[in-house]
């Protein structure tokens, strides 16, 4: 089964690649995807923080 940490690491790596290549590939869709992935990663971190408080 996929762990949350593995998912976070994959999201962070994907976001970094999209940020590094954003000037090479001027795509609105890739920019939107990058922002959605950042939002998803932030939500995962928020959810993880709430779990720790319980």
mmCIF file of the N, C-alpha and C atoms, coordinates in Angstrom:
data_MODEL
# 
_entry.id   MODEL 
# 
loop_
_atom_site.group_PDB 
_atom_site.id 
_atom_site.type_symbol 
_atom_site.label_atom_id 
_atom_site.label_alt_id 
_atom_site.label_comp_id 
_atom_site.label_asym_id 
_atom_site.label_entity_id 
_atom_site.label_seq_id 
_atom_site.pdbx_PDB_ins_code 
_atom_site.Cartn_x 
_atom_site.Cartn_y 
_atom_site.Cartn_z 
_atom_site.occupancy 
_atom_site.B_iso_or_equiv 
_atom_site.pdbx_formal_charge 
_atom_site.auth_seq_id 
_atom_site.auth_comp_id 
_atom_site.auth_asym_id 
_atom_site.auth_atom_id 
_atom_site.pdbx_PDB_model_num 
ATOM 1   N N  . UNK A 1 1  ? 0.838  -1.186 0.000   1.00 0.00 ? 1  UNK A N  1 
ATOM 2   C CA . UNK A 1 1  ? 0.000  0.000  0.000   1.00 0.00 ? 1  UNK A CA 1 
ATOM 3   C C  . UNK A 1 1  ? 0.887  1.255  0.000   1.00 0.00 ? 1  UNK A C  1 
ATOM 4   N N  . UNK A 1 2  ? 0.424  2.268  -0.653  1.00 0.00 ? 2  UNK A N  1 
ATOM 5   C CA . UNK A 1 2  ? 1.146  3.529  -0.780  1.00 0.00 ? 2  UNK A CA 1 
ATOM 6   C C  . UNK A 1 2  ? 1.067  4.309  0.531   1.00 0.00 ? 2  UNK A C  1 
ATOM 7   N N  . UNK A 1 3  ? 2.213  4.696  1.074   1.00 0.00 ? 3  UNK A N  1 
ATOM 8   C CA . UNK A 1 3  ? 2.206  5.465  2.322   1.00 0.00 ? 3  UNK A CA 1 
ATOM 9   C C  . UNK A 1 3  ? 1.991  6.946  2.016   1.00 0.00 ? 3  UNK A C  1 
ATOM 10  N N  . UNK A 1 4  ? 1.532  7.675  3.037   1.00 0.00 ? 4  UNK A N  1 
ATOM 11  C CA . UNK A 1 4  ? 1.325  9.115  2.870   1.00 0.00 ? 4  UNK A CA 1 
ATOM 12  C C  . UNK A 1 4  ? 2.643  9.815  2.560   1.00 0.00 ? 4  UNK A C  1 
ATOM 13  N N  . UNK A 1 5  ? 3.722  9.367  3.185   1.00 0.00 ? 5  UNK A N  1 
ATOM 14  C CA . UNK A 1 5  ? 5.022  9.993  2.944   1.00 0.00 ? 5  UNK A CA 1 
ATOM 15  C C  . UNK A 1 5  ? 5.473  9.789  1.507   1.00 0.00 ? 5  UNK A C  1 
ATOM 16  N N  . UNK A 1 6  ? 5.242  8.604  0.969   1.00 0.00 ? 6  UNK A N  1 
ATOM 17  C CA . UNK A 1 6  ? 5.594  8.333  -0.424  1.00 0.00 ? 6  UNK A CA 1 
ATOM 18  C C  . UNK A 1 6  ? 4.800  9.240  -1.349  1.00 0.00 ? 6  UNK A C  1 
ATOM 19  N N  . UNK A 1 7  ? 3.525  9.416  -1.055  1.00 0.00 ? 7  UNK A N  1 
ATOM 20  C CA . UNK A 1 7  ? 2.672  10.300 -1.849  1.00 0.00 ? 7  UNK A CA 1 
ATOM 21  C C  . UNK A 1 7  ? 3.158  11.740 -1.764  1.00 0.00 ? 7  UNK A C  1 
ATOM 22  N N  . UNK A 1 8  ? 3.468  12.199 -0.566  1.00 0.00 ? 8  UNK A N  1 
ATOM 23  C CA . UNK A 1 8  ? 3.980  13.567 -0.405  1.00 0.00 ? 8  UNK A CA 1 
ATOM 24  C C  . UNK A 1 8  ? 5.281  13.769 -1.180  1.00 0.00 ? 8  UNK A C  1 
ATOM 25  N N  . UNK A 1 9  ? 6.184  12.804 -1.062  1.00 0.00 ? 9  UNK A N  1 
ATOM 26  C CA . UNK A 1 9  ? 7.465  12.904 -1.774  1.00 0.00 ? 9  UNK A CA 1 
ATOM 27  C C  . UNK A 1 9  ? 7.258  12.982 -3.287  1.00 0.00 ? 9  UNK A C  1 
ATOM 28  N N  . UNK A 1 10 ? 6.348  12.169 -3.803  1.00 0.00 ? 10 UNK A N  1 
ATOM 29  C CA . UNK A 1 10 ? 6.070  12.174 -5.244  1.00 0.00 ? 10 UNK A CA 1 
ATOM 30  C C  . UNK A 1 10 ? 5.455  13.502 -5.673  1.00 0.00 ? 10 UNK A C  1 
ATOM 31  N N  . UNK A 1 11 ? 4.541  14.036 -4.869  1.00 0.00 ? 11 UNK A N  1 
ATOM 32  C CA . UNK A 1 11 ? 3.930  15.327 -5.189  1.00 0.00 ? 11 UNK A CA 1 
ATOM 33  C C  . UNK A 1 11 ? 4.979  16.433 -5.179  1.00 0.00 ? 11 UNK A C  1 
ATOM 34  N N  . UNK A 1 12 ? 5.837  16.441 -4.157  1.00 0.00 ? 12 UNK A N  1 
ATOM 35  C CA . UNK A 1 12 ? 6.875  17.467 -4.072  1.00 0.00 ? 12 UNK A CA 1 
ATOM 36  C C  . UNK A 1 12 ? 7.824  17.398 -5.268  1.00 0.00 ? 12 UNK A C  1 
ATOM 37  N N  . UNK A 1 13 ? 8.218  16.197 -5.647  1.00 0.00 ? 13 UNK A N  1 
ATOM 38  C CA . UNK A 1 13 ? 9.117  16.043 -6.794  1.00 0.00 ? 13 UNK A CA 1 
ATOM 39  C C  . UNK A 1 13 ? 8.447  16.518 -8.082  1.00 0.00 ? 13 UNK A C  1 
ATOM 40  N N  . UNK A 1 14 ? 7.184  16.177 -8.266  1.00 0.00 ? 14 UNK A N  1 
ATOM 41  C CA . UNK A 1 14 ? 6.444  16.593 -9.460  1.00 0.00 ? 14 UNK A CA 1 
ATOM 42  C C  . UNK A 1 14 ? 6.320  18.108 -9.519  1.00 0.00 ? 14 UNK A C  1 
ATOM 43  N N  . UNK A 1 15 ? 6.009  18.722 -8.385  1.00 0.00 ? 15 UNK A N  1 
ATOM 44  C CA . UNK A 1 15 ? 5.887  20.181 -8.314  1.00 0.00 ? 15 UNK A CA 1 
ATOM 45  C C  . UNK A 1 15 ? 7.225  20.833 -8.657  1.00 0.00 ? 15 UNK A C  1 
ATOM 46  N N  . UNK A 1 16 ? 8.320  20.294 -8.130  1.00 0.00 ? 16 UNK A N  1 
ATOM 47  C CA . UNK A 1 16 ? 9.648  20.848 -8.414  1.00 0.00 ? 16 UNK A CA 1 
ATOM 48  C C  . UNK A 1 16 ? 9.977  20.772 -9.903  1.00 0.00 ? 16 UNK A C  1 
ATOM 49  N N  . UNK A 1 17 ? 9.659  19.659 -10.533 1.00 0.00 ? 17 UNK A N  1 
ATOM 50  C CA . UNK A 1 17 ? 9.915  19.516 -11.974 1.00 0.00 ? 17 UNK A CA 1 
ATOM 51  C C  . UNK A 1 17 ? 9.085  20.528 -12.751 1.00 0.00 ? 17 UNK A C  1 
ATOM 52  N N  . UNK A 1 18 ? 7.816  20.673 -12.396 1.00 0.00 ? 18 UNK A N  1 
ATOM 53  C CA . UNK A 1 18 ? 6.957  21.635 -13.087 1.00 0.00 ? 18 UNK A CA 1 
ATOM 54  C C  . UNK A 1 18 ? 7.477  23.057 -12.903 1.00 0.00 ? 18 UNK A C  1 
ATOM 55  N N  . UNK A 1 19 ? 7.969  23.390 -11.706 1.00 0.00 ? 19 UNK A N  1 
ATOM 56  C CA . UNK A 1 19 ? 8.507  24.729 -11.467 1.00 0.00 ? 19 UNK A CA 1 
ATOM 57  C C  . UNK A 1 19 ? 9.788  24.964 -12.267 1.00 0.00 ? 19 UNK A C  1 
ATOM 58  N N  . UNK A 1 20 ? 10.670 23.960 -12.311 1.00 0.00 ? 20 UNK A N  1 
ATOM 59  C CA . UNK A 1 20 ? 11.938 24.113 -13.054 1.00 0.00 ? 20 UNK A CA 1 
ATOM 60  C C  . UNK A 1 20 ? 11.717 24.254 -14.554 1.00 0.00 ? 20 UNK A C  1 
ATOM 61  N N  . UNK A 1 21 ? 10.691 23.619 -15.067 1.00 0.00 ? 21 UNK A N  1 
ATOM 62  C CA . UNK A 1 21 ? 10.483 23.599 -16.516 1.00 0.00 ? 21 UNK A CA 1 
ATOM 63  C C  . UNK A 1 21 ? 9.405  24.573 -16.981 1.00 0.00 ? 21 UNK A C  1 
ATOM 64  N N  . UNK A 1 22 ? 8.889  25.379 -16.075 1.00 0.00 ? 22 UNK A N  1 
ATOM 65  C CA . UNK A 1 22 ? 7.748  26.214 -16.467 1.00 0.00 ? 22 UNK A CA 1 
ATOM 66  C C  . UNK A 1 22 ? 8.107  27.258 -17.522 1.00 0.00 ? 22 UNK A C  1 
ATOM 67  N N  . UNK A 1 23 ? 9.342  27.698 -17.573 1.00 0.00 ? 23 UNK A N  1 
ATOM 68  C CA . UNK A 1 23 ? 9.731  28.662 -18.612 1.00 0.00 ? 23 UNK A CA 1 
ATOM 69  C C  . UNK A 1 23 ? 9.960  27.973 -19.959 1.00 0.00 ? 23 UNK A C  1 
ATOM 70  N N  . UNK A 1 24 ? 10.292 26.705 -19.920 1.00 0.00 ? 24 UNK A N  1 
ATOM 71  C CA . UNK A 1 24 ? 10.508 25.947 -21.156 1.00 0.00 ? 24 UNK A CA 1 
ATOM 72  C C  . UNK A 1 24 ? 9.193  25.563 -21.816 1.00 0.00 ? 24 UNK A C  1 
ATOM 73  N N  . UNK A 1 25 ? 8.212  25.276 -20.995 1.00 0.00 ? 25 UNK A N  1 
ATOM 74  C CA . UNK A 1 25 ? 6.902  24.841 -21.497 1.00 0.00 ? 25 UNK A CA 1 
ATOM 75  C C  . UNK A 1 25 ? 5.857  25.819 -20.999 1.00 0.00 ? 25 UNK A C  1 
ATOM 76  N N  . UNK A 1 26 ? 5.571  26.822 -21.791 1.00 0.00 ? 26 UNK A N  1 
ATOM 77  C CA . UNK A 1 26 ? 4.611  27.845 -21.384 1.00 0.00 ? 26 UNK A CA 1 
ATOM 78  C C  . UNK A 1 26 ? 3.205  27.331 -21.630 1.00 0.00 ? 26 UNK A C  1 
ATOM 79  N N  . UNK A 1 27 ? 2.721  26.577 -20.669 1.00 0.00 ? 27 UNK A N  1 
ATOM 80  C CA . UNK A 1 27 ? 1.410  25.957 -20.800 1.00 0.00 ? 27 UNK A CA 1 
ATOM 81  C C  . UNK A 1 27 ? 0.544  26.356 -19.616 1.00 0.00 ? 27 UNK A C  1 
ATOM 82  N N  . UNK A 1 28 ? -0.594 26.922 -19.905 1.00 0.00 ? 28 UNK A N  1 
ATOM 83  C CA . UNK A 1 28 ? -1.541 27.288 -18.852 1.00 0.00 ? 28 UNK A CA 1 
ATOM 84  C C  . UNK A 1 28 ? -1.986 26.041 -18.093 1.00 0.00 ? 28 UNK A C  1 
ATOM 85  N N  . UNK A 1 29 ? -2.188 24.956 -18.828 1.00 0.00 ? 29 UNK A N  1 
ATOM 86  C CA . UNK A 1 29 ? -2.637 23.712 -18.196 1.00 0.00 ? 29 UNK A CA 1 
ATOM 87  C C  . UNK A 1 29 ? -1.602 23.173 -17.209 1.00 0.00 ? 29 UNK A C  1 
ATOM 88  N N  . UNK A 1 30 ? -0.325 23.239 -17.570 1.00 0.00 ? 30 UNK A N  1 
ATOM 89  C CA . UNK A 1 30 ? 0.715  22.775 -16.651 1.00 0.00 ? 30 UNK A CA 1 
ATOM 90  C C  . UNK A 1 30 ? 0.786  23.671 -15.417 1.00 0.00 ? 30 UNK A C  1 
ATOM 91  N N  . UNK A 1 31 ? 0.596  24.960 -15.604 1.00 0.00 ? 31 UNK A N  1 
ATOM 92  C CA . UNK A 1 31 ? 0.567  25.883 -14.468 1.00 0.00 ? 31 UNK A CA 1 
ATOM 93  C C  . UNK A 1 31 ? -0.596 25.587 -13.540 1.00 0.00 ? 31 UNK A C  1 
ATOM 94  N N  . UNK A 1 32 ? -1.750 25.316 -14.116 1.00 0.00 ? 32 UNK A N  1 
ATOM 95  C CA . UNK A 1 32 ? -2.920 24.974 -13.303 1.00 0.00 ? 32 UNK A CA 1 
ATOM 96  C C  . UNK A 1 32 ? -2.704 23.652 -12.574 1.00 0.00 ? 32 UNK A C  1 
ATOM 97  N N  . UNK A 1 33 ? -2.097 22.700 -13.256 1.00 0.00 ? 33 UNK A N  1 
ATOM 98  C CA . UNK A 1 33 ? -1.802 21.409 -12.628 1.00 0.00 ? 33 UNK A CA 1 
ATOM 99  C C  . UNK A 1 33 ? -0.847 21.594 -11.452 1.00 0.00 ? 33 UNK A C  1 
ATOM 100 N N  . UNK A 1 34 ? 0.185  22.407 -11.648 1.00 0.00 ? 34 UNK A N  1 
ATOM 101 C CA . UNK A 1 34 ? 1.145  22.671 -10.570 1.00 0.00 ? 34 UNK A CA 1 
ATOM 102 C C  . UNK A 1 34 ? 0.445  23.275 -9.360  1.00 0.00 ? 34 UNK A C  1 
ATOM 103 N N  . UNK A 1 35 ? -0.430 24.241 -9.589  1.00 0.00 ? 35 UNK A N  1 
ATOM 104 C CA . UNK A 1 35 ? -1.151 24.866 -8.479  1.00 0.00 ? 35 UNK A CA 1 
ATOM 105 C C  . UNK A 1 35 ? -2.087 23.881 -7.780  1.00 0.00 ? 35 UNK A C  1 
ATOM 106 N N  . UNK A 1 36 ? -2.746 23.015 -8.552  1.00 0.00 ? 36 UNK A N  1 
ATOM 107 C CA . UNK A 1 36 ? -3.629 22.006 -7.938  1.00 0.00 ? 36 UNK A CA 1 
ATOM 108 C C  . UNK A 1 36 ? -2.822 21.022 -7.097  1.00 0.00 ? 36 UNK A C  1 
ATOM 109 N N  . UNK A 1 37 ? -1.650 20.646 -7.583  1.00 0.00 ? 37 UNK A N  1 
ATOM 110 C CA . UNK A 1 37 ? -0.799 19.733 -6.815  1.00 0.00 ? 37 UNK A CA 1 
ATOM 111 C C  . UNK A 1 37 ? -0.296 20.392 -5.532  1.00 0.00 ? 37 UNK A C  1 
ATOM 112 N N  . UNK A 1 38 ? 0.053  21.665 -5.605  1.00 0.00 ? 38 UNK A N  1 
ATOM 113 C CA . UNK A 1 38 ? 0.470  22.395 -4.407  1.00 0.00 ? 38 UNK A CA 1 
ATOM 114 C C  . UNK A 1 38 ? -0.673 22.436 -3.402  1.00 0.00 ? 38 UNK A C  1 
ATOM 115 N N  . UNK A 1 39 ? -1.878 22.732 -3.864  1.00 0.00 ? 39 UNK A N  1 
ATOM 116 C CA . UNK A 1 39 ? -3.048 22.749 -2.979  1.00 0.00 ? 39 UNK A CA 1 
ATOM 117 C C  . UNK A 1 39 ? -3.282 21.383 -2.346  1.00 0.00 ? 39 UNK A C  1 
ATOM 118 N N  . UNK A 1 40 ? -3.144 20.329 -3.140  1.00 0.00 ? 40 UNK A N  1 
ATOM 119 C CA . UNK A 1 40 ? -3.332 18.972 -2.640  1.00 0.00 ? 40 UNK A CA 1 
ATOM 120 C C  . UNK A 1 40 ? -2.286 18.637 -1.579  1.00 0.00 ? 40 UNK A C  1 
ATOM 121 N N  . UNK A 1 41 ? -1.043 19.002 -1.824  1.00 0.00 ? 41 UNK A N  1 
ATOM 122 C CA . UNK A 1 41 ? 0.023  18.750 -0.865  1.00 0.00 ? 41 UNK A CA 1 
ATOM 123 C C  . UNK A 1 41 ? -0.238 19.510 0.435   1.00 0.00 ? 41 UNK A C  1 
ATOM 124 N N  . UNK A 1 42 ? -0.671 20.756 0.327   1.00 0.00 ? 42 UNK A N  1 
ATOM 125 C CA . UNK A 1 42 ? -0.991 21.536 1.524   1.00 0.00 ? 42 UNK A CA 1 
ATOM 126 C C  . UNK A 1 42 ? -2.137 20.902 2.299   1.00 0.00 ? 42 UNK A C  1 
ATOM 127 N N  . UNK A 1 43 ? -3.138 20.389 1.592   1.00 0.00 ? 43 UNK A N  1 
ATOM 128 C CA . UNK A 1 43 ? -4.266 19.730 2.249   1.00 0.00 ? 43 UNK A CA 1 
ATOM 129 C C  . UNK A 1 43 ? -3.807 18.462 2.967   1.00 0.00 ? 43 UNK A C  1 
ATOM 130 N N  . UNK A 1 44 ? -2.930 17.691 2.345   1.00 0.00 ? 44 UNK A N  1 
ATOM 131 C CA . UNK A 1 44 ? -2.390 16.490 2.992   1.00 0.00 ? 44 UNK A CA 1 
ATOM 132 C C  . UNK A 1 44 ? -1.648 16.853 4.276   1.00 0.00 ? 44 UNK A C  1 
ATOM 133 N N  . UNK A 1 45 ? -0.879 17.936 4.229   1.00 0.00 ? 45 UNK A N  1 
ATOM 134 C CA . UNK A 1 45 ? -0.130 18.361 5.407   1.00 0.00 ? 45 UNK A CA 1 
ATOM 135 C C  . UNK A 1 45 ? -1.072 18.846 6.503   1.00 0.00 ? 45 UNK A C  1 
ATOM 136 N N  . UNK A 1 46 ? -2.135 19.544 6.128   1.00 0.00 ? 46 UNK A N  1 
ATOM 137 C CA . UNK A 1 46 ? -3.130 19.999 7.097   1.00 0.00 ? 46 UNK A CA 1 
ATOM 138 C C  . UNK A 1 46 ? -3.831 18.810 7.734   1.00 0.00 ? 46 UNK A C  1 
ATOM 139 N N  . UNK A 1 47 ? -4.233 17.852 6.910   1.00 0.00 ? 47 UNK A N  1 
ATOM 140 C CA . UNK A 1 47 ? -4.901 16.653 7.420   1.00 0.00 ? 47 UNK A CA 1 
ATOM 141 C C  . UNK A 1 47 ? -3.983 15.870 8.351   1.00 0.00 ? 47 UNK A C  1 
ATOM 142 N N  . UNK A 1 48 ? -2.712 15.781 8.013   1.00 0.00 ? 48 UNK A N  1 
ATOM 143 C CA . UNK A 1 48 ? -1.755 15.056 8.852   1.00 0.00 ? 48 UNK A CA 1 
ATOM 144 C C  . UNK A 1 48 ? -1.584 15.766 10.190  1.00 0.00 ? 48 UNK A C  1 
ATOM 145 N N  . UNK A 1 49 ? -1.563 17.083 10.171  1.00 0.00 ? 49 UNK A N  1 
ATOM 146 C CA . UNK A 1 49 ? -1.455 17.855 11.409  1.00 0.00 ? 49 UNK A CA 1 
ATOM 147 C C  . UNK A 1 49 ? -2.656 17.660 12.307  1.00 0.00 ? 49 UNK A C  1 
ATOM 148 N N  . UNK A 1 50 ? -3.838 17.569 11.714  1.00 0.00 ? 50 UNK A N  1 
ATOM 149 C CA . UNK A 1 50 ? -5.053 17.345 12.491  1.00 0.00 ? 50 UNK A CA 1 
ATOM 150 C C  . UNK A 1 50 ? -5.060 15.949 13.100  1.00 0.00 ? 50 UNK A C  1 
ATOM 151 N N  . UNK A 1 51 ? -4.536 14.961 12.382  1.00 0.00 ? 51 UNK A N  1 
ATOM 152 C CA . UNK A 1 51 ? -4.467 13.595 12.908  1.00 0.00 ? 51 UNK A CA 1 
ATOM 153 C C  . UNK A 1 51 ? -3.555 13.534 14.126  1.00 0.00 ? 51 UNK A C  1 
ATOM 154 N N  . UNK A 1 52 ? -2.449 14.280 14.084  1.00 0.00 ? 52 UNK A N  1 
ATOM 155 C CA . UNK A 1 52 ? -1.497 14.269 15.185  1.00 0.00 ? 52 UNK A CA 1 
ATOM 156 C C  . UNK A 1 52 ? -2.091 14.885 16.438  1.00 0.00 ? 52 UNK A C  1 
ATOM 157 N N  . UNK A 1 53 ? -3.004 15.841 16.288  1.00 0.00 ? 53 UNK A N  1 
ATOM 158 C CA . UNK A 1 53 ? -3.627 16.494 17.431  1.00 0.00 ? 53 UNK A CA 1 
ATOM 159 C C  . UNK A 1 53 ? -4.599 15.572 18.147  1.00 0.00 ? 53 UNK A C  1 
ATOM 160 N N  . UNK A 1 54 ? -5.145 14.584 17.439  1.00 0.00 ? 54 UNK A N  1 
ATOM 161 C CA . UNK A 1 54 ? -6.128 13.670 18.039  1.00 0.00 ? 54 UNK A CA 1 
ATOM 162 C C  . UNK A 1 54 ? -5.511 12.737 18.990  1.00 0.00 ? 54 UNK A C  1 
# 
